[in-house]
Amino acid sequence: MNRLTYSLCCTLAALGVTGVSSHLNAAEPAPANSDKAAIQALEERYAAAFNAKDVDAIMKAYAPGPRLFVFDVTPPRQHVGWEDYRKDWQELFAALPGSIKFSISDLDVTTAGAVAYSHSIQAAQFTRKDGSKFELVVRVTDVYRKVRGHWLIVQEHVSVPVDLDTGKADLLSKP
């Protein structure tokens, strides 16, 4: 079992999902094109909602309730539950009230039955209250669960690289 598969299995076990290891190590690819397309569509709706600053539409991408878990790029270190993360989005848009330009690139989705994971690069340009611009490029890893026929994010990890010599975050992380 490779490190990524092991890490995903540990994450999914923590979420209460069982029997995933055999699916992830299957020799034959799962017929998951429609699931991948559904997750890609979810991410496209999320990007459109982000650009529109529509918190209600953004939160439709996430599993409701207390089991949602997010490591975001801004403090606090973690958000537990749908309501907590919704508040984080409201605070973000209040702090950066101007226009937003957001995009997702390098989205790679893997599905395994009723669970899936993805990683992507997400870039945003925000406008502060004083009109100045602020740019940010983050790395995002999402874990999804299919709930009543719809894919939802149940865990998310957002990060930026850190220069270990200076201790400073690389907010525009280029490959």
Buried (B, 14 or more C-beta within 10 A) or exposed (E): EEEEBEEBBEBBEEBEBEEBBEBBEEEEEBEBEEBBEBBBEBBEBBBEBBBEBBBEBBBBBBBBEEBBBBBBBEEEEEBEBBEBBBEBBEEBBEEBEBEBEBBBEEBEBBBBBBBBBBBBBBBBBBBEEEEEEEEBBBBBBBBBBBEEEEBBBBBBBBBBBEEEEEEEBEEEBEE
